[in-house]
Amino acid sequence: MSIFLITEYLNILHRIVRKGLKRSYYRIEETLNNKVKGRIQVGRTIQRSLAKGRITDNVCRYQVYDIDSSENRILKKALAFCRKQVGVFRNALDTSVLERKIRQIKPYFERVSDEISVKSMRTFKGNPVYKEYYTAVEYAQLLLRRFSYDITLAGKKEIDTPPFWIDMSKLFELYVYSKLRAVFTGRKEVQYHEKAHYQELDYLLKPTEWDEPYVVDAKYKPRYGDCGGVNIDDAREVSGYARLSRVYGKLGLDADAVAPIKCLIIYPDQKQEERFTFTRTAEPQFEKVSGYVRFYKVGIKLPVIALKNP
């Protein structure tokens, strides 16, 4: 997944450098000879200068307004990681566009130092007022964390990856959406992530050739295939969506004249013979959830990569 993160990061960074790197105030600690600037660090001056006989040297801390800030140092550090990692993808993908962007971006960071501690990279919080910078720093921190803040790991073909790197619930939700859209191609037959009363539904399904619409929710819970019911919290969630007046309005229904909207939970079930049994012309006979009125569930089979025998 790193190639996608690197691509998005370089796109944002390219937009930033075209506008110019952001200047900000940051502190510098420096030993000055016969000069005082900012605030003298008494303890360090005694330790570094007076104890060694350099009575005219003063360790001073002062503020500077320039581009060499912690924020830009993090961005530069992540750019170095990207540059090295793109070299690995060169043998498998066409990385010419990414390499060109790196060459265009790199000169803008010549005046930015490489020195920044791991603690600073981990704990730095960007300013949400500057949206592009804020997003760029977030992506930079993700990239740095991906390689454990160690540039020697970038460029390796095999890297330890933490488990559950992919959000399977979200991936399953998008998979179901793609299948629904492939079957129901009409305008507003499938409405995805509609918002109603400060809540966000997975799907509103209103096929033109079905008798009634559905409030549909995707749950990545394979255990639903082995039991007749559903989790009570899931039932409350989907039932609550189906009682929102705004949902009735989106489906073009009169809340006082029609029966409650049907609810449907879609879950993964590898025991199914076919992957997706929805048809545009006829409403399927979904499995009824016991104990609930007009509440159904259906399992769909997910694609599997078959292992080849060595």
N, C-alpha and C positions, 0 to 999 in steps of 0.2 A: 504493500500500500504506500510505501515511501515515495514512489515516483509521482503519485498524484499530489501528495502534500508538498513535495519539492516544486512541482509545476505551479501550483497555486501560490506558494510563497514567492517564487521568482516573479510571477505576474504582478503581485501586490508591490514587491520591492521595486520593480521596474517603473510602476506608476509613481512611487514615492520619489525616486531619484530624479525623475523628469521634472518634478516640481521643486526639487532641492531638499537636501537633508535638513531636518528640523534642528534649529539651534535651541539650546536651553542652558540654564545655569547649572553648574556642577562645581564641586570643590576640588582644589588641587593642593597638595602638600609638597612644598619645595624648599630646598636649602638655598638661601640667598646670601650673597657676600656683600657686606656693607650696605645692606638694604633691608627695609622692613615693609612687608605688604600683607594686608589683612591682619590676622591674629597670630602672634608668636606662640608656638607650642613650647612652653617653658621646659617641661620634662624632657622632650626629645632634643631640644637645643642643648641642654646640659649634657645629655648622654652622647649625642653625636658630635657636638662641636666643642663645648667648653672643656669636657673631659679629655679631649685630644689636643687641646691647646689652640684651637681655631676660634679665637675670641670674637672675630668679626663675622662669623657665620651664624645665621639665624634660621631656624626651621619655622616656616610660616605656612599658614593655611588660609587660602583666599578663594573667592568665587570667580569663575570665568564663564562668559557667555559665548559658547561656540558649539561646534558639531560633535566634539569628542566627549559625548555623554555616555552614561551606562546604557541608555536605550539604543544608541547607534552601535555601541560595542557589541551588544547582543545580536543585533541584525548582521553585523560583519562576521561574527563568529559562526552564525548559522549559514551565512553565505559560503564560508570556507568549507563547511560540512557538505553543502549542496554541490560545490565544485568537485569535491573528491568522490562523492557518491554517484554523480552523473557519469563519471568515467567508467563505473561498473556497468551501467545500463547501455553504454555505447555499443557493446557487442551484440546486444539483443534488440535494441530499439534505435530509432532515428532520433538522436539527441541534439541534432544540429541547432534547432531553435533554442533549446535550453542553454547550450554552450554559448550561442551568440548573445543571449540575454545576460549571462554571467559576465562576458567580456564587456558589455555595455555598462553593467552596474558597478563592476569592481573599481574603476577609477574614482568614483564618487566617495569611496571609503578610504582613500589613501591617507587622509589626515585624521582618521579615526584609529585609535590604538587597539591592539589585540588583547591587551591585558585586562582581564575581568575574572573575578573569582566564581567558582561554581555556585557558591551561596547566593551571590548577586544575581546570577542567571536564573536560579530557581525561584527566588523570592521577589524579583522585580515585578511591580504592578504598573502597567501602562495607564495613560490618561485616556478615558473613554471619549473625551471631547474630540480628540484627533482620531477619528474612526479608522482610517487606513493604517496609521501607525499602531494603534491599539491591536488591530487584527494581525498586523505583521509581527509584532512582538509575541502574540499568542502562538502563531505558527512557528516562529523561531524557537520558542521554548519547547514546543512539541517535537521539533526536529532534534534539538539538543538532548532532550530527554530520551528520544528514540535511540540515540547512540550513546546513552549514559554519560553525556558531556565529555566524551573521550573521542577525539578526532581520529585516533588510530583504528577505531571500530568502523568508521566510515570507509567504504571501499571494499569491505569484506563481503564475500559472497554468502557466507553463513553467519547469521547474527542471532543470538538468543532473543526470542520475542515473548513477551508476557502472554499468558493465556487470556482468552476472551478478548482478543484484540478487536474482533469484529462484533458490532452490536447486532446480534442475531434477531432480536425482536424487531428492530428497525428494518433489517434486511428482509425479514419475512413480510413485514407490512408493505414494503415496496414491491416485493415479488407478487403478492396478492393483487396489489393495485395494477401492476402491469397485465396480469391475467384478466382482470375485470375490464380494463380499457380495451383489451384485444377483442373481447366479446361484445361489449356494449359501447359502440362507437358513436352513438347519437349525442347530440348536445345536451349536457347536464344529465345524462343517464347515470354517470358515476361522478359524484362530487367528492373530492379528496380534501381532508383536513379543513372542513368547514367549521367556522367559529360561531358559537351560539351561547349567549349568556355566560361569557367568560370561560367557556369550555371549548375544547377542540375535538371533533369527532374524527374517527378514521375515515369512514366512507358513508355517503348517502347514496343508496342504490334505487333508481327509479326507471326500470326498463320500460320502454314504450309498449311492449307486447305482453308484459306481465300484468296480472290483475291488481297487485298492490306493491308499494315500495317497501324497502327495508332500511333499518339502521344497522350497519354492518361494522363489526370490530374484529381486527386480526389479533389473535393471541398466540404467541409462540409457546404453546403448552401441549406437548405431545401426549401428556397423561389424559387429556380429555377424550382420547380414543378408547381408553380402557374403562371409562366410567360413564354413567348415564346422565350425570349432571354437570354443573360448572361451578367454579368458585363463587361464593356468595358476593364477594366484592366485585368480581367481573359482572355478575348479573345485575347488581345495583348500578354499576357504571353505565352499562349499555341501556338498561331500562330507563335510567335517568335521562339519557340523551333523547330517548324516544318520547319523553313527556315534555320536552321544551317547546314552547309555542313558536319560537323562531324556526325550529326544525319543521313544524307543520307548514309554516309559511314558505320555506325553501322548497318543500315538496308540493306546494299548491293544494294543501288539504284544509278542510274546514274541521277544526278540532272538536266542534260540538256535533258534527253530523257523521263522522266516520268512526270506525273502531280504532283502538290503539294501534299505533304503528308496529309492524312486526320487527322483531330483533333477531339478529343472526350473528353468531360468533364463528369465525373461520379459524381452524387450528391445523397444525401439521399432523398427518397420519400416514405413515409409510405402508400401512396395511391395505390402503386403497389400491384398486387395480389401475385406475386412471389418475392422471395428475389434476385435471380440472374438469368438472362435469357440468359447469354452468352452460346453458344454451340461451340464445337470444329469444327464441320463439316460445319456449314453454318453461314455466316455473317449476324447478325440481321439487321433489318431496324431501325436504330437509328433516333431519332427526329432531324430534320435539324434545325439549328439556323438561323433565318431569318437575311438577311443582310450580311451573310458571305458565302464564297465559300468553300465547302468541310469541313464544321465545324458542329459538331453534339454534342448532349448531351443525357444522359440516366440516369434515376433514378433507384435506387435499394432500396429494402426494408430492413431495419435493424431489427435485432432480438429484441424482446421486452419481458421483464419479466412481466408476467401477475400477477396482485395483487389478492391474494386469499381473498374471503369474510371471515371476522372473524366469 
